Amino acid sequence: MTMTGRILSAAVLGAAVAFGGPALAQKDTITLGMALEPPNLDPTAGAAAAIDEVVYANVFEGLTRFAEDGSIQPALAKSWEISDDGLTYTFQLREDVSFHDGTEMTAEDVKFSLDRARAEDSTNAQKVLFEDIETVEVIDPQTVEVTLSSRDGAFLTNMAWGDAVIVAEESAADNATNPVGTGPFQFEEWRQGDSVVLSRYPDYWGEPVALEQATFKFISDPTAAFSAMMAGDLDAFPSFPAPENLAQFEADPQFKVIEGSTEGEIIMAMNNAREPFDDIRVRQAVAHAIDRQGLIEGAYFGYGTPIGTHFAPQNPAYVDLTDQSAYDPERSRELLAEAGYEDGFETTLKLPPPSYARRGGEILASYLRDVGIETEIITIEWAQWLQSVFEDTDYDLTVVAHTEPMDIGIYARDDYYFNYSSEEFNAIMKELDATSEAGKRVELLKEAQRKLADDYVNAFLFQLPKLGVAKADLMGLWEDQPTQANDLTGVYWEE
């Protein structure tokens, strides 16, 4: 992705002009780059991470929210009480909260939102987050009582997900194209294929934000992303898609590189219900065929941490299981022979647009071919991936980053696209849900990680780092990304 000296020189000159001219006067606006355009703007009706990257904490809010350090903080609920049996949560809501259309937010809206998310005909991508809710009762306009059918130690965390934001019955149906929330920014415009514009909401209940306007500009091509930053067309690219260019930004005093962690486990998913991946020996062979460090160097220029299970290395409960599926192509060939594929087999690898998938997929295919697995690469757009892979499970192999926080529980879902089924794993998750004691939860999480590694459900590759680029005087962007968000509530320009 290296640019010619002529183009680079022109870009640097353009950046100098931008810094020396009108850009200096625009200290209450920001333009951010994003690699992917969201398919819609309703976080309660879509699985794409790009939705939350625009609207989480900016346009929409939930009862609770994630802070940058991953802790759970009050949001629309200013406080709560939990019954002794752990089944009833009584939330006290903030007063004087309004939706962006001017209507008041009350306990009725909380009831509507939670009942809608858990309804039989719900289209919520994370409907499982709400399945333990038995009733939602309005006590008074500022008090709502949620009763669970069984204890759920992660309930307050679940309420912080973008899928659990509070919406109004009057506007919910149109949130996909005209989102109406309670956040500090309101929706202004969506230029399809180009950008989404938000503006400061003047009647926000909380601390006013410093920014008057925020524009999210969609640039999928890594070379174009680099050019846009260098030309001054963007103020920041919080998840920069071209890690090979970071050294150039680090050497330029006009910019800063923001390196942190995410909750994104990059995996090569295997369809556990489709031959030959329904054979654990084949899945094990695939895992041993991959040189994770070589993949990180080739696909992400050395940025990233190898993983051996579906869990974030920065989490205190993480278990390093990478040795269990260490790079061993000879062992991989032996396992294939044991499974009846001594001459290998043919398969397909579907790759969505992100650079970690497209670049990484080429490298992964070469590793698989080395052990006799002839791999045809099929590149698809996100809409196709969501339909054919995520919804229809019509795939052999695919590469994707699972960026949802603490999402190991997806492996307990019967209809999830991995088609993995384990009564033992499900029992671990059920016990975890019923456990609130911190030490016991850590042990159960470790047990769950080991079970996934033992079953070689997927090829666990590496943890997606958060690699951002911003103008040097732009402050307050998240360094770490505990959830898929570009939270602008604390962003400001340094004087």
C-alpha positions as CSV (number, residue, x, y, z in Angstrom):
1,M,0.0,0.0,0.0
2,T,3.1,2.3,-0.3
3,M,2.4,5.5,-2.2
4,T,4.7,7.2,-4.6
5,G,6.9,10.1,-3.4
6,R,5.1,12.5,-5.6
7,I,1.6,11.7,-4.2
8,L,2.9,11.6,-0.6
9,S,4.6,15.0,-1.0
10,A,1.4,16.5,-2.4
11,A,-0.6,15.0,0.5
12,V,1.8,16.4,3.1
13,L,1.5,19.8,1.5
14,G,-2.2,19.5,1.6
15,A,-2.1,18.7,5.3
16,A,0.1,21.7,5.9
17,V,-2.4,23.9,4.1
18,A,-5.3,22.5,6.1
19,F,-3.5,23.0,9.4
20,G,-2.5,26.5,8.5
21,G,-5.9,27.6,7.2
22,P,-9.6,27.1,8.0
23,A,-9.2,23.9,9.9
24,L,-7.7,25.8,12.9
25,A,-11.0,27.8,13.2
26,Q,-13.2,24.7,13.3
27,K,-12.6,23.7,16.9
28,D,-16.1,22.5,17.7
29,T,-16.5,20.1,14.7
30,I,-14.8,16.8,13.9
31,T,-14.7,14.4,10.9
32,L,-13.8,10.8,11.7
33,G,-13.0,8.0,9.2
34,M,-14.6,4.6,9.4
35,A,-13.7,1.6,7.2
36,L,-17.3,0.3,7.0
37,E,-20.6,2.0,6.4
38,P,-23.4,0.7,8.7
39,P,-26.2,-1.1,6.9
40,N,-28.7,0.9,9.1
41,L,-28.5,3.1,12.2
42,D,-30.7,1.1,14.6
43,P,-28.5,-0.9,17.1
44,T,-31.6,-2.9,18.2
45,A,-32.1,-4.3,14.7
46,G,-28.7,-5.2,13.3
47,A,-25.6,-7.2,14.0
48,A,-23.1,-5.0,12.2
49,A,-20.5,-3.4,14.5
50,A,-20.5,-0.3,12.4
51,I,-23.9,0.7,13.7
52,D,-22.7,1.0,17.3
53,E,-19.5,2.7,16.1
54,V,-21.7,5.6,15.0
55,V,-24.6,5.7,17.5
56,Y,-23.5,4.1,20.8
57,A,-23.4,6.7,23.6
58,N,-23.6,9.4,21.0
59,V,-27.3,9.1,19.8
60,F,-28.6,6.2,21.9
61,E,-28.2,5.3,25.5
62,G,-29.2,2.3,27.7
63,L,-29.9,1.8,31.3
64,T,-26.2,1.2,31.8
65,R,-23.2,1.8,29.7
66,F,-19.6,0.8,29.2
67,A,-16.8,3.1,30.3
68,E,-13.5,3.1,28.4
69,D,-12.0,0.8,31.0
70,G,-14.8,-1.7,30.4
71,S,-16.5,-1.1,33.7
72,I,-20.3,-0.7,33.8
73,Q,-21.6,2.7,34.7
74,P,-25.0,4.3,35.2
75,A,-26.6,5.8,32.1
76,L,-30.4,6.4,31.8
77,A,-30.7,4.5,35.1
78,K,-29.0,6.7,37.8
79,S,-29.1,3.8,40.3
80,W,-30.6,0.4,41.0
81,E,-31.3,-2.1,43.7
82,I,-31.1,-5.9,43.4
83,S,-33.3,-8.2,45.4
84,D,-31.7,-10.7,47.8
85,D,-32.6,-13.6,45.5
86,G,-30.9,-11.8,42.6
87,L,-34.0,-12.0,40.4
88,T,-35.5,-8.5,40.7
89,Y,-33.7,-5.3,39.5
90,T,-35.4,-2.0,40.4
91,F,-34.0,0.9,38.3
92,Q,-34.4,4.5,39.3
93,L,-34.3,6.6,36.1
94,R,-32.9,10.0,35.5
95,E,-35.3,12.9,35.4
96,D,-35.8,15.4,32.7
97,V,-34.6,13.1,29.9
98,S,-36.0,13.7,26.5
99,F,-35.8,12.0,23.1
100,H,-34.5,14.0,20.2
101,D,-38.0,14.6,19.0
102,G,-38.8,16.4,22.3
103,T,-40.9,13.6,23.9
104,E,-40.2,12.7,27.5
105,M,-38.3,9.4,28.3
106,T,-40.0,7.5,31.1
107,A,-40.3,4.0,32.6
108,E,-42.9,3.3,29.9
109,D,-40.2,3.6,27.2
110,V,-37.9,1.2,29.2
111,K,-40.7,-1.3,29.3
112,F,-41.5,-0.9,25.6
113,S,-37.8,-1.3,24.7
114,L,-37.1,-4.4,26.8
115,D,-40.4,-6.1,25.9
116,R,-39.8,-5.3,22.2
117,A,-36.3,-6.8,22.4
118,R,-37.5,-10.0,24.0
119,A,-40.7,-10.5,22.0
120,E,-41.2,-13.6,19.9
121,D,-41.0,-11.6,16.7
122,S,-38.0,-9.5,17.8
123,T,-35.4,-8.8,15.2
124,N,-32.8,-7.9,17.8
125,A,-29.4,-9.4,16.8
126,Q,-28.7,-10.2,20.5
127,K,-32.1,-11.4,21.6
128,V,-30.4,-13.8,23.9
129,L,-29.4,-10.9,26.2
130,F,-33.1,-10.6,27.1
131,E,-34.2,-14.2,27.4
132,D,-34.0,-14.3,31.2
133,I,-36.4,-11.4,31.6
134,E,-39.7,-12.6,32.9
135,T,-41.5,-9.3,33.5
136,V,-40.9,-5.6,33.1
137,E,-43.2,-3.5,35.3
138,V,-43.6,0.3,35.5
139,I,-43.8,1.4,39.2
140,D,-43.9,5.1,38.4
141,P,-42.6,7.3,35.6
142,Q,-39.1,7.2,37.0
143,T,-39.0,3.6,38.4
144,V,-39.0,0.3,36.5
145,E,-38.8,-3.2,37.9
146,V,-37.3,-6.0,35.9
147,T,-37.8,-9.5,37.2
148,L,-35.7,-12.4,35.8
149,S,-36.7,-16.0,35.5
150,S,-33.3,-17.1,36.8
151,R,-30.2,-15.3,38.2
152,D,-28.0,-13.7,35.6
153,G,-24.7,-12.4,36.9
154,A,-24.1,-10.5,33.6
155,F,-27.5,-8.7,33.5
156,L,-26.2,-5.2,34.2
157,T,-23.5,-5.8,31.5
158,N,-26.1,-7.0,29.1
159,M,-28.1,-3.8,29.6
160,A,-25.0,-1.8,28.5
161,W,-24.8,-3.4,25.0
162,G,-25.9,-1.3,22.1
163,D,-28.6,-3.8,21.5
164,A,-30.3,-2.8,24.8
165,V,-30.6,0.9,24.2
166,I,-33.8,2.6,25.1
167,V,-36.0,3.7,22.3
168,A,-39.5,5.3,22.0
169,E,-42.5,3.5,20.7
170,E,-43.4,6.5,18.5
171,S,-40.1,6.5,16.6
172,A,-38.7,3.0,16.9
173,A,-39.9,1.8,13.5
174,D,-37.9,4.5,11.7
175,N,-34.7,4.3,13.7
176,A,-32.9,2.4,10.9
177,T,-32.8,5.6,8.8
178,N,-33.8,8.3,11.2
179,P,-32.5,7.4,14.6
180,V,-34.1,9.1,17.6
181,G,-32.4,8.6,20.9
182,T,-31.6,10.3,24.2
183,G,-27.9,10.9,23.7
184,P,-25.9,14.1,23.6
185,F,-25.9,14.0,19.7
186,Q,-28.9,14.0,17.4
187,F,-29.0,12.6,13.9
188,E,-28.7,15.2,11.1
189,E,-28.1,13.5,7.8
190,W,-27.0,10.2,6.2
191,R,-25.4,10.6,2.8
192,Q,-25.6,7.0,1.6
193,G,-22.2,5.7,0.6
194,D,-20.4,8.7,2.0
195,S,-21.1,9.8,5.6
196,V,-23.4,10.3,8.6
197,V,-23.6,13.7,10.3
198,L,-24.6,14.2,14.0
199,S,-25.1,17.5,15.8
200,R,-25.1,18.5,19.5
201,Y,-28.5,18.0,21.1
202,P,-29.2,21.2,23.0
203,D,-31.6,19.7,25.5
204,Y,-29.4,16.8,26.6
205,W,-30.0,15.7,30.2
206,G,-26.3,15.3,31.1
207,E,-23.0,17.1,30.6
208,P,-23.0,19.0,27.3
209,V,-20.5,17.7,24.8
210,A,-17.8,20.0,23.5
211,L,-18.4,19.2,19.8
212,E,-21.1,21.0,17.9
213,Q,-21.0,18.6,15.0
214,A,-19.5,15.2,14.2
215,T,-19.2,13.6,10.7
216,F,-18.5,9.9,10.2
217,K,-17.0,9.5,6.8
218,F,-16.8,6.0,5.3
219,I,-13.6,5.1,3.5
220,S,-13.1,1.4,3.0
221,D,-9.8,1.5,1.0
222,P,-6.7,1.6,3.2
223,T,-4.8,3.7,0.7
224,A,-7.6,6.2,0.5
225,A,-7.8,6.3,4.3
226,F,-4.1,7.2,4.5
227,S,-4.5,9.9,1.8
228,A,-7.5,11.4,3.6
229,M,-5.6,11.7,6.9
230,M,-2.5,13.2,5.3
231,A,-4.6,15.7,3.3
232,G,-6.4,16.9,6.4
233,D,-9.8,15.7,5.2
234,L,-10.1,13.7,8.4
235,D,-9.4,14.7,12.0
236,A,-9.2,11.1,13.2
237,F,-9.5,7.5,12.1
238,P,-10.2,5.7,15.4
239,S,-9.7,2.2,13.9
240,F,-7.2,2.8,11.1
241,P,-7.3,0.1,8.4
242,A,-3.6,0.4,7.2
243,P,-1.2,-0.5,10.0
244,E,1.7,-0.4,7.6
245,N,1.3,3.4,7.6
246,L,1.4,4.0,11.3
247,A,5.2,4.6,11.5
248,Q,4.7,7.5,9.1
249,F,2.1,9.1,11.3
250,E,4.2,8.4,14.4
251,A,7.1,10.4,12.8
252,D,4.9,13.3,11.9
253,P,4.2,15.8,14.8
254,Q,0.9,16.8,13.2
255,F,-0.5,13.4,14.2
256,K,-0.6,10.9,17.1
257,V,-1.1,7.2,17.0
258,I,-3.5,5.8,19.6
259,E,-2.7,2.1,20.3
260,G,-5.0,0.2,22.6
261,S,-7.0,-3.0,23.0
262,T,-10.4,-4.2,21.8
263,E,-12.8,-7.0,22.6
264,G,-12.4,-8.3,19.0
265,E,-11.3,-11.9,18.7
266,I,-10.3,-12.5,15.1
267,I,-11.2,-16.1,14.2
268,M,-11.4,-18.3,11.2
269,A,-14.8,-19.8,11.8
270,M,-15.5,-23.4,10.7
271,N,-18.9,-24.7,10.0
272,N,-19.1,-27.5,12.6
273,A,-22.1,-29.0,10.9
274,R,-20.7,-29.3,7.4
275,E,-18.3,-32.1,6.2
276,P,-15.4,-32.3,6.8
277,F,-15.4,-29.8,9.6
278,D,-17.9,-31.9,11.6
279,D,-14.8,-34.0,12.4
280,I,-12.8,-32.7,15.3
281,R,-9.6,-34.1,13.8
282,V,-10.1,-31.9,10.7
283,R,-10.7,-28.8,12.8
284,Q,-7.6,-29.7,14.9
285,A,-5.6,-30.0,11.7
286,V,-6.8,-26.6,10.5
287,A,-5.7,-25.1,13.8
288,H,-2.2,-26.6,13.6
289,A,-1.8,-25.5,10.0
290,I,-1.7,-21.8,11.0
291,D,1.3,-19.8,12.1
292,R,-0.4,-17.1,14.2
293,Q,2.6,-14.9,14.6
294,G,3.3,-15.2,10.8
295,L,-0.3,-14.2,10.2
296,I,0.0,-11.2,12.5
297,E,3.2,-10.1,10.8
298,G,1.8,-10.5,7.3
299,A,-1.8,-9.3,7.8
300,Y,-1.4,-6.7,10.5
301,F,2.3,-5.7,10.4
302,G,3.1,-7.2,13.8
303,Y,0.2,-5.6,15.7
304,G,-2.0,-8.1,17.6
305,T,-1.8,-10.8,20.3
306,P,-2.2,-14.5,19.4
307,I,-5.1,-16.3,21.0
308,G,-6.0,-19.9,21.5
309,T,-9.6,-19.5,22.5
310,H,-12.4,-17.0,22.2
311,F,-11.4,-14.6,25.0
312,A,-9.7,-11.2,25.3
313,P,-6.1,-11.5,26.6
314,Q,-6.5,-8.3,28.6
315,N,-9.3,-9.8,30.7
316,P,-8.2,-11.1,34.1
317,A,-9.9,-14.4,33.5
318,Y,-8.0,-15.1,30.3
319,V,-6.2,-18.4,29.9
320,D,-3.3,-18.6,27.4
321,L,-4.1,-21.8,25.4
322,T,-2.2,-21.0,22.2
323,D,0.2,-23.9,22.7
324,Q,-2.7,-26.3,22.4
325,S,-3.1,-25.4,18.7
326,A,0.5,-24.4,18.0
327,Y,1.8,-24.2,14.5
328,D,2.7,-27.8,13.5
329,P,2.0,-28.5,9.8
330,E,3.4,-32.1,10.1
331,R,0.9,-32.8,12.9
332,S,-1.8,-31.2,10.7
333,R,-1.1,-33.6,7.9
334,E,-1.2,-36.6,10.3
335,L,-4.5,-35.6,11.6
336,L,-6.0,-35.2,8.1
337,A,-4.7,-38.7,7.2
338,E,-6.3,-40.1,10.4
339,A,-9.6,-38.4,9.4
340,G,-9.4,-40.1,5.9
341,Y,-8.1,-37.1,4.0
342,E,-4.5,-38.1,3.4
343,D,-4.8,-36.5,0.0
344,G,-6.4,-33.4,1.4
345,F,-9.7,-31.9,0.3
346,E,-11.1,-28.8,-1.3
347,T,-12.9,-26.0,0.6
348,T,-14.0,-22.4,0.4
349,L,-13.1,-19.4,2.5
350,K,-15.5,-16.5,2.5
351,L,-13.9,-13.1,3.3
352,P,-15.8,-9.9,4.3
353,P,-14.2,-6.5,3.5
354,P,-12.0,-5.6,6.5
355,S,-8.3,-5.7,5.9
356,Y,-7.6,-8.2,8.6
357,A,-10.0,-10.6,6.7
358,R,-8.9,-9.9,3.1
359,R,-5.1,-9.8,3.9
360,G,-5.3,-12.5,6.5
361,G,-7.5,-14.7,4.3
362,E,-4.8,-14.9,1.6
363,I,-2.2,-15.9,4.2
364,L,-4.5,-18.4,5.8
365,A,-5.3,-20.0,2.5
366,S,-1.6,-20.5,1.8
367,Y,-1.1,-22.2,5.2
368,L,-4.1,-24.5,4.4
369,R,-2.8,-25.4,1.0
370,D,0.6,-26.3,2.5
371,V,-1.1,-29.2,4.4
372,G,-3.2,-30.3,1.5
373,I,-6.4,-28.3,2.0
374,E,-7.0,-26.6,-1.4
375,T,-8.8,-23.4,-0.4
376,E,-10.8,-21.2,-2.8
377,I,-11.2,-17.6,-1.6
378,I,-14.6,-15.9,-2.1
379,T,-14.7,-12.2,-1.3
380,I,-18.1,-10.8,-0.3
381,E,-19.5,-7.6,1.0
382,W,-20.8,-7.2,4.5
383,A,-24.5,-7.5,3.5
384,Q,-23.7,-10.8,1.8
385,W,-21.7,-12.0,4.7
386,L,-24.5,-11.2,7.2
387,Q,-27.0,-13.1,5.0
388,S,-25.1,-16.1,3.6
389,V,-22.7,-16.7,6.6
390,F,-24.3,-15.3,9.7
391,E,-28.0,-15.9,8.9
392,D,-28.0,-18.9,6.4
393,T,-24.7,-20.6,7.7
394,D,-23.9,-21.3,4.0
395,Y,-20.1,-21.4,4.3
396,D,-17.2,-23.7,5.0
397,L,-14.7,-21.2,6.4
398,T,-14.8,-17.5,7.1
399,V,-12.7,-14.9,8.8
400,V,-14.2,-12.3,11.1
401,A,-13.6,-10.3,14.3
402,H,-16.1,-10.8,17.1
403,T,-16.0,-7.4,18.7
404,E,-18.8,-7.7,21.2
405,P,-17.7,-7.6,24.9
406,M,-17.4,-10.8,26.8
407,D,-19.2,-12.8,24.1
408,I,-18.0,-16.3,24.9
409,G,-21.7,-17.2,25.5
410,I,-22.4,-17.2,21.7
411,Y,-21.0,-20.7,21.6
412,A,-24.0,-21.8,23.7
413,R,-26.5,-20.7,21.1
414,D,-28.1,-23.6,19.2
415,D,-28.7,-21.6,16.0
416,Y,-25.5,-19.7,15.9
417,Y,-23.5,-19.7,12.7
418,F,-20.7,-21.9,14.0
419,N,-23.2,-24.8,14.4
420,Y,-21.4,-25.9,17.5
421,S,-23.3,-27.9,20.0
422,S,-22.0,-29.1,23.4
423,E,-24.1,-29.9,26.4
424,E,-21.0,-29.6,28.6
425,F,-20.3,-26.1,27.4
426,N,-23.9,-25.1,27.7
427,A,-23.9,-26.3,31.3
428,I,-20.8,-24.1,32.1
429,M,-22.6,-21.1,30.6
430,K,-25.8,-21.9,32.6
431,E,-23.8,-22.1,35.8
432,L,-22.0,-18.8,34.9
433,D,-25.3,-17.0,34.4
434,A,-26.5,-18.1,37.8
435,T,-23.2,-17.0,39.6
436,S,-22.5,-13.5,40.8
437,E,-19.5,-14.3,43.0
438,A,-16.5,-12.8,41.2
439,G,-14.0,-15.6,42.0
440,K,-16.3,-18.4,40.9
441,R,-17.2,-16.5,37.7
442,V,-13.5,-16.3,36.8
443,E,-13.1,-20.1,37.3
444,L,-16.1,-20.8,35.1
445,L,-14.9,-18.5,32.4
446,K,-11.5,-20.3,32.4
447,E,-13.4,-23.7,32.2
448,A,-15.4,-22.4,29.2
449,Q,-12.2,-21.2,27.4
450,R,-10.6,-24.6,27.8
451,K,-13.7,-26.4,26.5
452,L,-13.7,-24.3,23.3
453,A,-10.0,-25.0,22.8
454,D,-10.4,-28.7,23.5
455,D,-13.2,-28.9,20.9
456,Y,-11.2,-26.9,18.3
457,V,-14.5,-25.2,17.5
458,N,-12.8,-22.5,15.4
459,A,-9.3,-21.5,14.5
460,F,-8.6,-18.8,17.1
461,L,-6.2,-16.3,15.5
462,F,-5.4,-13.1,17.3
463,Q,-6.9,-10.2,19.3
464,L,-7.7,-7.2,17.1
465,P,-5.7,-4.2,18.4
466,K,-7.2,-0.7,18.4
467,L,-4.9,1.3,16.2
468,G,-6.1,4.8,15.7
469,V,-4.7,8.0,14.1
470,A,-5.7,11.5,15.1
471,K,-4.5,15.1,14.8
472,A,-2.2,15.9,17.6
473,D,-4.5,18.4,19.3
474,L,-7.6,16.2,19.3
475,M,-8.2,14.9,22.8
476,G,-10.6,12.4,24.4
477,L,-10.8,9.6,21.9
478,W,-11.0,6.2,23.5
479,E,-7.6,4.4,23.6
480,D,-9.2,1.0,24.4
481,Q,-12.4,-0.3,22.9
482,P,-14.4,-2.3,25.5
483,T,-17.4,-2.2,23.1
484,Q,-17.8,-1.4,19.4
485,A,-18.1,2.4,19.8
486,N,-16.6,5.7,18.9
487,D,-17.8,7.5,22.0
488,L,-17.5,11.3,21.4
489,T,-18.9,12.4,24.7
490,G,-15.5,13.4,26.0
491,V,-13.8,14.5,22.8
492,Y,-12.6,18.1,22.4
493,W,-9.9,20.2,20.7
494,E,-7.0,21.3,22.8
495,E,-6.5,25.1,22.8
